[in-house]
């Protein structure tokens, strides 16, 4: 499995778990980001910007290091989705 901060712009993944779960789950859950959510990485510059259809959120790299994901699709070398 992969952590959210390891994904690249354009990657699509499913959130599997929050570690540690308590505070992160509460904070992100209030915004509609929860285990099972499908996300797409929009940008990694500064904060990590991600789309949880139809909303767009930004999270710090510190929080992203605590979000376990399964990559569904990744961009190819030219930046296009496969």
C-alpha positions in Angstrom: 0.0 0.0 0.0 0.9 3.6 -0.5 0.6 6.8 1.6 -1.1 9.8 0.1 2.1 11.9 0.1 3.7 9.4 -2.3 1.2 10.0 -5.0 1.9 12.2 -8.0 -0.3 14.8 -9.7 -2.9 13.1 -11.8 -2.9 9.8 -9.8 -6.3 8.4 -8.7 -6.6 6.4 -5.5 -9.0 5.1 -2.8 -8.5 6.0 0.8 -8.0 2.9 2.9 -7.2 4.1 6.4 -6.1 7.1 8.5 -3.2 6.6 10.9 -3.5 7.6 13.7 -7.2 7.4 13.0 -8.9 9.5 15.7 -8.1 13.1 15.0 -7.5 12.9 11.3 -10.7 10.8 10.7 -12.7 13.4 12.6 -11.2 16.4 10.8 -11.3 15.1 7.3 -14.6 13.2 7.8 -16.3 16.5 8.6 -15.2 17.6 5.1 -16.5 14.4 3.4 -13.1 12.8 3.1 -13.4 9.3 4.6 -12.2 5.7 4.1 -13.4 4.5 0.8 -13.3 7.9 -0.9 -11.9 8.1 -4.4 -9.5 10.9 -4.8 -7.5 12.5 -7.6 -4.3 14.4 -6.9 -4.4 17.8 -8.6 -1.2 19.3 -7.3 1.7 18.6 -5.0 3.2 22.1 -4.8 3.1 23.5 -1.3 0.0 21.7 0.1 -1.3 18.6 -1.6 -4.4 19.5 -3.5 -6.9 16.7 -4.2 -10.3 16.3 -5.6 -13.0 14.3 -3.9 -15.8 14.6 -6.5 -17.1 17.3 -6.7 -15.1 19.1 -4.1 -11.4 20.2 -4.0 -9.4 20.2 -0.8 -5.8 20.8 0.3 -3.9 18.9 3.0 -0.4 19.3 4.4 2.3 16.8 3.6 2.3 16.0 7.3 -1.4 14.9 7.2 -0.9 13.2 3.9 1.8 11.0 5.4 -0.9 9.5 7.7 -3.4 8.6 5.0 -3.1 5.1 3.5 -4.3 4.7 0.0 -4.5 2.1 -2.8 -3.6 3.6 -6.2 -6.2 3.0 -8.8 -4.7 4.8 -11.8 -1.5 6.7 -12.3 -0.4 9.2 -14.9 2.1 8.2 -17.5 5.5 9.9 -18.0 4.0 12.6 -20.1 1.5 13.5 -17.4 -1.5 12.0 -19.1 -3.8 9.5 -17.4 -3.4 5.9 -18.4 
